[in-house]
Amino acid sequence: MQKPSFQPYYVKALSSEQAQLPTWFPSGHSEEFQLILRKLFERGFRLMRKLNIQKGNLSNISKNFVLSNPQIHVVMLRRALDGSVIYLARVGSQVQGPSGFMHGGATAALLDDCVSSAVLLSGPFAMTVQLNVQYRKPVPLNSVVVVEGYIDQTNGRKTIAGGKMYHPDGALYAEATLLFVKPRLVEPKM
Ligand SMILES: CCCCCCCC/C=C\CCCCCCCC(=O)SCCNC(=O)CCNC(=O)[C@H](O)C(C)(C)COP(=O)(O)OP(=O)(O)OC[C@H]1O[C@@H](n2cnc3c(N)ncnc32)[C@H](O)[C@@H]1OP(=O)(O)O
């Protein structure tokens, strides 16, 4: 069997330590892949403990509704290769929409957040003005999801970006296209 090649990612929100993920991430694979994800999660939580970051006080880093949410544990990674951002997230039992499944608004928020991180980390401040989510499969509560956010193109103040949410085995839960706009500079009144 051919071994996958590896590319460094960075655990951005938590530390500048490097983590390892395959370059073909996250493309529907194998026990080996799931093992990597599990190790990565353990590492993320170890780091959080080491830095004394519990979900309750993650707001010290960011008051962001997704990243500080006690029901959504996020390990955030940024791919060195192209600046795309990966969130490894565990969704708790109280993010319920349909019985047993994640609320679609929470799915949208998680996608928006991950893609926004990719946009914010790659350039000037911009805000989401459009978010279009295609829901492909219901996301079970108490499960782990992999979210990927990437930039498609930037044209002046506008950036078109995309996001995908996967089961760790690669099955697609949801995908989104987003438009970001860099706010016009408001001149102070004299
Ligand atoms: C910096 C450091 C970062 C560090 C990062 C650390 C790691 C990351 C950590 C944590 C990540 C957290 C990430 C969370 C973030 C989540 C994202 C959100 O939830 S954002 C909240 C929801 N969005 C809003 O509230 C926007 C509301 N809208 C506005 O305020 C305005 O629309 C604004 C300021 C964005 C633009 O207004 P104007 O007045 O500056 O610009 P105008 O002239 O109206 O539009 C410019 C161009 O854009 C088009 N445009 C505007 N809105 C559009 C729309 N909805 N659809 C299509 N086109 C639109 C217009 O047609 C125009 O295009 P033409 O230049 O004429 O070609």
The ligand as an SDF file (V2000), in Angstrom:
LIG
                    3D

 67 69  0  0  0  0  0  0  0  0999 V2000
   -8.1620   40.9960   11.8160 C   0  0  0  0  0  0  0  0  0  0  0  0
   -7.4130   39.9090   12.6080 C   0  0  0  0  0  0  0  0  0  0  0  0
   -8.0110   38.5880   12.4410 C   0  0  0  0  0  0  0  0  0  0  0  0
   -7.3540   37.5260   13.2680 C   0  0  0  0  0  0  0  0  0  0  0  0
   -7.9950   36.2140   13.0150 C   0  0  0  0  0  0  0  0  0  0  0  0
   -7.6760   35.2920   14.0870 C   0  0  0  0  0  0  0  0  0  0  0  0
   -8.1130   33.9170   13.7650 C   0  0  0  0  0  0  0  0  0  0  0  0
   -9.5680   33.8110   13.5970 C   0  0  0  0  0  0  0  0  0  0  0  0
  -10.2880   33.8350   14.8730 C   0  0  0  0  0  0  0  0  0  0  0  0
  -11.5800   33.8540   14.8500 C   0  0  0  0  0  0  0  0  0  0  0  0
  -12.3340   33.8540   13.5920 C   0  0  0  0  0  0  0  0  0  0  0  0
  -13.6560   34.4010   13.8110 C   0  0  0  0  0  0  0  0  0  0  0  0
  -14.3600   34.6490   12.5540 C   0  0  0  0  0  0  0  0  0  0  0  0
  -15.7760   34.9740   12.8920 C   0  0  0  0  0  0  0  0  0  0  0  0
  -16.4090   35.8400   11.8570 C   0  0  0  0  0  0  0  0  0  0  0  0
  -17.7390   35.3480   11.4700 C   0  0  0  0  0  0  0  0  0  0  0  0
  -18.1870   36.0570   10.2310 C   0  0  0  0  0  0  0  0  0  0  0  0
  -19.3910   36.8740   10.4930 C   0  0  0  0  0  0  0  0  0  0  0  0
  -20.2900   36.4310   11.1410 O   0  0  0  0  0  0  0  0  0  0  0  0
  -19.4400   38.4650    9.8870 S   0  0  0  0  0  0  0  0  0  0  0  0
  -20.9850   39.0660   10.5530 C   0  0  0  0  0  0  0  0  0  0  0  0
  -22.0780   38.9960    9.5410 C   0  0  0  0  0  0  0  0  0  0  0  0
  -21.8810   39.9690    8.5210 N   0  0  0  0  0  0  0  0  0  0  0  0
  -22.2100   41.2600    8.6970 C   0  0  0  0  0  0  0  0  0  0  0  0
  -22.7130   41.6800    9.7170 O   0  0  0  0  0  0  0  0  0  0  0  0
  -21.9480   42.1620    7.5240 C   0  0  0  0  0  0  0  0  0  0  0  0
  -23.0160   43.2060    7.3980 C   0  0  0  0  0  0  0  0  0  0  0  0
  -22.7310   44.0270    6.2370 N   0  0  0  0  0  0  0  0  0  0  0  0
  -22.0560   45.1810    6.3200 C   0  0  0  0  0  0  0  0  0  0  0  0
  -21.7160   45.6450    7.3970 O   0  0  0  0  0  0  0  0  0  0  0  0
  -21.7010   45.8540    5.0370 C   0  0  0  0  0  0  0  0  0  0  0  0
  -22.3310   45.1920    3.9770 O   0  0  0  0  0  0  0  0  0  0  0  0
  -20.1780   45.8590    4.7640 C   0  0  0  0  0  0  0  0  0  0  0  0
  -19.5010   46.8080    5.7800 C   0  0  0  0  0  0  0  0  0  0  0  0
  -19.5770   44.4800    4.8590 C   0  0  0  0  0  0  0  0  0  0  0  0
  -19.9200   46.3890    3.3570 C   0  0  0  0  0  0  0  0  0  0  0  0
  -20.5080   47.6580    3.2820 O   0  0  0  0  0  0  0  0  0  0  0  0
  -19.7380   48.8560    2.5410 P   0  0  0  0  0  0  0  0  0  0  0  0
  -20.6080   50.0560    2.6530 O   0  0  0  0  0  0  0  0  0  0  0  0
  -18.3300   48.9820    3.0560 O   0  0  0  0  0  0  0  0  0  0  0  0
  -19.6200   48.3300    1.0670 O   0  0  0  0  0  0  0  0  0  0  0  0
  -20.6940   48.4090   -0.1360 P   0  0  0  0  0  0  0  0  0  0  0  0
  -20.2970   49.5860   -0.9740 O   0  0  0  0  0  0  0  0  0  0  0  0
  -22.0860   48.3450    0.3810 O   0  0  0  0  0  0  0  0  0  0  0  0
  -20.3880   47.0520   -0.9090 O   0  0  0  0  0  0  0  0  0  0  0  0
  -19.1450   46.8400   -1.5220 C   0  0  0  0  0  0  0  0  0  0  0  0
  -19.3500   45.8900   -2.6540 C   0  0  0  0  0  0  0  0  0  0  0  0
  -19.8510   44.6410   -2.1180 O   0  0  0  0  0  0  0  0  0  0  0  0
  -21.1300   44.3260   -2.6920 C   0  0  0  0  0  0  0  0  0  0  0  0
  -21.9810   43.7120   -1.6930 N   0  0  0  0  0  0  0  0  0  0  0  0
  -22.2020   44.1200   -0.4530 C   0  0  0  0  0  0  0  0  0  0  0  0
  -23.0520   43.3300    0.1760 N   0  0  0  0  0  0  0  0  0  0  0  0
  -23.3730   42.3790   -0.6990 C   0  0  0  0  0  0  0  0  0  0  0  0
  -24.2160   41.2500   -0.6570 C   0  0  0  0  0  0  0  0  0  0  0  0
  -24.8930   40.9410    0.4490 N   0  0  0  0  0  0  0  0  0  0  0  0
  -24.3040   40.4780   -1.7380 N   0  0  0  0  0  0  0  0  0  0  0  0
  -23.6260   40.7590   -2.8840 C   0  0  0  0  0  0  0  0  0  0  0  0
  -22.8110   41.8130   -2.9830 N   0  0  0  0  0  0  0  0  0  0  0  0
  -22.6940   42.6050   -1.9160 C   0  0  0  0  0  0  0  0  0  0  0  0
  -21.6950   45.6630   -3.1500 C   0  0  0  0  0  0  0  0  0  0  0  0
  -22.6390   45.5150   -4.1630 O   0  0  0  0  0  0  0  0  0  0  0  0
  -20.4380   46.3720   -3.6160 C   0  0  0  0  0  0  0  0  0  0  0  0
  -20.1080   45.8740   -4.8990 O   0  0  0  0  0  0  0  0  0  0  0  0
  -19.5660   46.8740   -6.0850 P   0  0  0  0  0  0  0  0  0  0  0  0
  -18.3120   47.4870   -5.5250 O   0  0  0  0  0  0  0  0  0  0  0  0
  -20.6450   47.8730   -6.3050 O   0  0  0  0  0  0  0  0  0  0  0  0
  -19.3150   45.9490   -7.2420 O   0  0  0  0  0  0  0  0  0  0  0  0
  1  2  1  0
  2  3  1  0
  3  4  1  0
  4  5  1  0
  5  6  1  0
  6  7  1  0
  7  8  1  0
  8  9  1  0
  9 10  2  0
 10 11  1  0
 11 12  1  0
 12 13  1  0
 13 14  1  0
 14 15  1  0
 15 16  1  0
 16 17  1  0
 17 18  1  0
 18 19  2  0
 18 20  1  0
 20 21  1  0
 21 22  1  0
 22 23  1  0
 23 24  1  0
 24 25  2  0
 24 26  1  0
 26 27  1  0
 27 28  1  0
 28 29  1  0
 29 30  2  0
 29 31  1  0
 31 32  1  0
 31 33  1  0
 33 34  1  0
 33 35  1  0
 33 36  1  0
 36 37  1  0
 37 38  1  0
 38 39  2  0
 38 40  1  0
 38 41  1  0
 41 42  1  0
 42 43  2  0
 42 44  1  0
 42 45  1  0
 45 46  1  0
 46 47  1  0
 47 48  1  0
 47 62  1  0
 48 49  1  0
 49 50  1  0
 49 60  1  0
 50 51  1  0
 50 59  1  0
 51 52  2  0
 52 53  1  0
 53 54  1  0
 53 59  2  0
 54 55  1  0
 54 56  2  0
 56 57  1  0
 57 58  2  0
 58 59  1  0
 60 61  1  0
 60 62  1  0
 62 63  1  0
 63 64  1  0
 64 65  2  0
 64 66  1  0
 64 67  1  0
M  END
$$$$
